[in-house]
Amino acid sequence: MAQAFVNSKIQSGKVVVFINPTCPYCTRTQELLSQLPFKQGLLEFVDITASGDTNEIQDYLQQLTGARTVPQVFIGIKIL
């Protein structure tokens, strides 16, 4: 379920940031990225604690990136 959740969030042409709201690094990343002029809908912050699958999400993020920690930023690039 965590794998499907993460994969559904990572989309081409979109910046997705997985965060934990109690993490100071996540808060700072969210503040910085929110100041940039992203088009509506192209920047999404995903709270990994909201679903109840926090550990499973972190396990899958570790499989993808080698790290369980957040924030983790995924930048989807559209290839024409």
C-alpha positions in Angstrom: 0.0 0.0 0.0 2.8 2.5 0.8 4.5 1.7 -2.5 1.3 2.5 -4.4 0.7 5.6 -2.4 4.2 7.0 -3.0 4.1 6.0 -6.7 0.8 7.7 -7.1 2.2 11.0 -5.8 5.4 11.0 -7.9 4.2 12.3 -11.3 5.9 13.6 -14.4 6.0 17.4 -14.5 5.4 17.8 -10.8 7.6 18.5 -7.7 6.6 16.3 -4.7 8.1 16.7 -1.3 7.5 14.0 1.4 7.6 15.6 4.8 7.0 15.1 8.5 5.4 18.2 10.0 7.4 17.9 13.2 10.8 17.8 11.3 12.6 21.2 11.3 14.3 20.4 8.0 10.9 19.6 6.4 9.5 22.9 7.7 12.4 24.8 6.3 12.2 23.0 2.9 8.5 23.7 2.8 9.1 27.4 3.5 11.8 27.7 0.9 10.0 25.9 -1.9 6.7 27.7 -1.2 8.5 31.0 -2.0 9.3 29.9 -5.5 6.9 30.7 -8.4 5.5 27.2 -9.1 2.4 27.0 -11.3 -0.8 26.0 -9.5 -0.8 22.2 -8.9 2.9 21.6 -9.7 4.2 21.6 -6.1 2.8 19.2 -3.5 3.8 18.5 0.1 2.9 15.1 1.3 2.7 14.5 5.1 3.9 11.0 5.6 2.3 10.9 9.1 -1.2 11.5 7.9 -1.9 8.1 6.4 -0.8 5.9 9.4 1.7 4.1 7.2 4.7 6.2 8.1 7.1 3.4 8.6 6.1 1.6 5.5 6.4 4.9 3.5 9.8 5.5 4.9 10.8 1.9 4.1 9.8 2.4 0.5 11.5 5.8 0.2 14.6 4.0 1.4 14.3 1.5 -1.4 13.9 4.3 -3.9 16.6 6.7 -2.6 18.7 4.9 0.0 17.5 7.1 2.8 14.5 6.8 5.2 14.7 10.4 6.3 12.6 13.3 5.2 12.3 15.7 3.5 12.6 13.9 0.2 12.1 15.9 -2.9 11.0 14.2 -6.2 11.1 16.3 -9.4 9.2 14.8 -12.2 10.6 15.8 -15.6 8.5 15.7 -18.7 10.4 14.4 -21.7 9.0 15.6 -25.0 
